[in-house]
Amino acid sequence: MALVTHAGTSLSNSFVTMFSDDVKQAYQQMTSKLVDSVRVVRNVTGSTYKFHKLSKGGSIKNKARFEDLTAMSETTKTLAGSGVYTGGTAQNSIVTATLNNFHSAEYIDDLDLFKTNIDLRSTFASAIASALSRAVDQEIIDVLNTNATTDQSPFNLSAGLTKANLLLIHERLNSLDVPTNDRVLVISPAALTDLLTDTTLVSAADGLITNQALATGFIPSVFGFRVVISNLLSNTGTTSGVRTCFAMQKEAVGLALAQDITTRIDYVPQKASSIVLGTMSGGSSVIDTDGVVTVNITE
């Protein structure tokens, strides 16, 4: 941080603009929007965490009396009697999340504290926590983007996110027996505008979403999806104007945290300053690809 330009009057431009005894921070995402949308494991020890996934099993119909049971995990389903095994082979697989370490910090000069009537330390602590919250969301979106590159059947919505297209996404998850609870739709602001302008979905007369959407300009949920708006979603590859969004079920994506977002303030004598420091350690992974749908939306 640059020092005060001359004694007693002006602060470095890196200090935010002051209004009375408060600070107007730049508009930013203040908290994580996605941490409640995924499976979270805390207090992880180590540099990686292994999420376990069990594939679908089956059952035996009309097993012969006293015949040995056939385990779901057996690859060869042979029954001596009239019994019939129906279903898949239940096998355990592991998905590994690699934990990354994040730091965000700022120095505050001792003498600068006397030249303003705001609490710079708490102000920077808030800004640092916000930056790390966005880092958590970015970790989740990064693994969703990685999964999107191997998704063989994404929805490419050149006409935007309409009610009809939303129903197709809903049907995809239903066809794979993905649980209907804890579903999340992670979309861009432009995709939300698509929904709000679809009169078959939002209208005072006969739309599925009526007064609340029209009054607030926001749709909290639709067709069982909790709607999350994110500005961290990226363009699809090199295609400009096409945003990669996602529909997912909570248990399909995991977030492993060795340490939640923590902020602290320490004094650094050799700098005659306090350091406001935020740290976080965590990583994410897609556990079950059936529970994640890639939605490429033309904006």
Solvent accessible surface area in square Angstrom, and as a share of the most:
residue,aa,sasa,rsa
1,M,80,0.36
2,A,68,0.53
3,L,125,0.62
4,V,31,0.18
5,T,96,0.56
6,H,123,0.55
7,A,98,0.76
8,G,50,0.48
9,T,102,0.59
10,S,45,0.29
11,L,47,0.23
12,S,13,0.08
13,N,153,0.78
14,S,58,0.37
15,F,14,0.06
16,V,50,0.29
17,T,91,0.53
18,M,92,0.41
19,F,121,0.50
20,S,93,0.60
21,D,87,0.45
22,D,94,0.49
23,V,33,0.19
24,K,86,0.37
25,Q,37,0.17
26,A,77,0.59
27,Y,201,0.76
28,Q,56,0.25
29,Q,31,0.14
30,M,91,0.40
31,T,93,0.54
32,S,27,0.18
33,K,74,0.31
34,L,0,0.00
35,V,29,0.17
36,D,105,0.55
37,S,1,0.01
38,V,0,0.00
39,R,81,0.30
40,V,42,0.24
41,V,33,0.19
42,R,123,0.45
43,N,134,0.69
44,V,15,0.09
45,T,132,0.77
46,G,51,0.49
47,S,81,0.52
48,T,57,0.33
49,Y,60,0.23
50,K,104,0.44
51,F,1,0.00
52,H,104,0.46
53,K,61,0.26
54,L,120,0.60
55,S,45,0.29
56,K,135,0.57
57,G,26,0.25
58,G,24,0.23
59,S,72,0.46
60,I,43,0.22
61,K,139,0.59
62,N,106,0.54
63,K,71,0.30
64,A,32,0.25
65,R,202,0.74
66,F,188,0.78
67,E,32,0.14
68,D,121,0.63
69,L,135,0.67
70,T,15,0.09
71,A,49,0.38
72,M,88,0.39
73,S,68,0.44
74,E,78,0.35
75,T,106,0.62
76,T,86,0.50
77,K,52,0.22
78,T,102,0.59
79,L,36,0.18
80,A,104,0.80
81,G,37,0.35
82,S,89,0.58
83,G,10,0.10
84,V,87,0.50
85,Y,35,0.13
86,T,88,0.51
87,G,56,0.54
88,G,32,0.31
89,T,44,0.26
90,A,7,0.05
91,Q,94,0.42
92,N,90,0.46
93,S,54,0.35
94,I,87,0.44
95,V,38,0.22
96,T,62,0.36
97,A,1,0.00
98,T,82,0.48
99,L,19,0.10
100,N,64,0.33
101,N,111,0.57
102,F,51,0.21
103,H,132,0.59
104,S,27,0.17
105,A,54,0.42
106,E,43,0.19
107,Y,72,0.28
108,I,0,0.00
109,D,26,0.13
110,D,40,0.21
111,L,113,0.56
112,D,1,0.00
113,L,44,0.22
114,F,164,0.69
115,K,63,0.27
116,T,19,0.11
117,N,96,0.49
118,I,17,0.08
119,D,80,0.41
120,L,1,0.00
121,R,92,0.33
122,S,59,0.38
123,T,19,0.11
124,F,25,0.11
125,A,20,0.16
126,S,44,0.29
127,A,28,0.22
128,I,9,0.04
129,A,32,0.25
130,S,2,0.01
131,A,34,0.26
132,L,5,0.02
133,S,10,0.07
134,R,67,0.25
135,A,19,0.15
136,V,8,0.05
137,D,3,0.01
138,Q,62,0.28
139,E,24,0.11
140,I,0,0.00
141,I,0,0.00
142,D,64,0.33
143,V,32,0.18
144,L,0,0.00
145,N,35,0.18
146,T,92,0.54
147,N,17,0.09
148,A,21,0.16
149,T,112,0.65
150,T,92,0.54
151,D,35,0.18
152,Q,166,0.74
153,S,58,0.38
154,P,40,0.25
155,F,30,0.12
156,N,106,0.54
157,L,11,0.05
158,S,94,0.61
159,A,85,0.66
160,G,3,0.02
161,L,1,0.00
162,T,41,0.24
163,K,49,0.21
164,A,67,0.52
165,N,22,0.11
166,L,0,0.00
167,L,74,0.37
168,L,86,0.43
169,I,0,0.00
170,H,47,0.21
171,E,106,0.47
172,R,59,0.22
173,L,0,0.00
174,N,60,0.31
175,S,81,0.53
176,L,65,0.33
177,D,115,0.60
178,V,13,0.07
179,P,75,0.47
180,T,95,0.56
181,N,89,0.46
182,D,78,0.40
183,R,5,0.02
184,V,3,0.02
185,L,1,0.00
186,V,0,0.00
187,I,1,0.01
188,S,5,0.03
189,P,59,0.37
190,A,37,0.29
191,A,0,0.00
192,L,20,0.10
193,T,74,0.43
194,D,38,0.20
195,L,0,0.00
196,L,49,0.24
197,T,95,0.55
198,D,22,0.11
199,T,98,0.57
200,T,84,0.49
201,L,0,0.00
202,V,7,0.04
203,S,21,0.14
204,A,78,0.61
205,A,95,0.74
206,D,119,0.62
207,G,8,0.07
208,L,107,0.53
209,I,22,0.11
210,T,48,0.28
211,N,112,0.57
212,Q,109,0.48
213,A,1,0.01
214,L,94,0.47
215,A,88,0.69
216,T,92,0.54
217,G,38,0.36
218,F,76,0.32
219,I,0,0.00
220,P,48,0.30
221,S,61,0.39
222,V,8,0.05
223,F,52,0.22
224,G,53,0.51
225,F,0,0.00
226,R,99,0.36
227,V,6,0.03
228,V,8,0.05
229,I,27,0.14
230,S,3,0.02
231,N,117,0.60
232,L,44,0.22
233,L,6,0.03
234,S,47,0.30
235,N,65,0.33
236,T,40,0.23
237,G,71,0.68
238,T,146,0.85
239,T,69,0.40
240,S,99,0.64
241,G,29,0.28
242,V,26,0.15
243,R,61,0.22
244,T,7,0.04
245,C,0,0.00
246,F,0,0.00
247,A,0,0.00
248,M,0,0.00
249,Q,8,0.04
250,K,61,0.26
251,E,97,0.43
252,A,4,0.03
253,V,0,0.00
254,G,0,0.00
255,L,2,0.01
256,A,0,0.00
257,L,5,0.03
258,A,36,0.28
259,Q,70,0.31
260,D,59,0.31
261,I,56,0.28
262,T,64,0.37
263,T,57,0.33
264,R,138,0.50
265,I,78,0.40
266,D,52,0.27
267,Y,118,0.45
268,V,24,0.14
269,P,97,0.61
270,Q,155,0.69
271,K,98,0.41
272,A,49,0.38
273,S,7,0.04
274,S,6,0.04
275,I,30,0.15
276,V,0,0.00
277,L,41,0.21
278,G,0,0.00
279,T,29,0.17
280,M,5,0.02
281,S,17,0.11
282,G,1,0.01
283,G,0,0.00
284,S,8,0.05
285,S,10,0.07
286,V,20,0.12
287,I,12,0.06
288,D,43,0.22
289,T,81,0.47
290,D,62,0.32
291,G,4,0.04
292,V,7,0.04
293,V,2,0.01
294,T,1,0.01
295,V,1,0.01
296,N,14,0.07
297,I,0,0.00
298,T,54,0.31
299,E,86,0.39
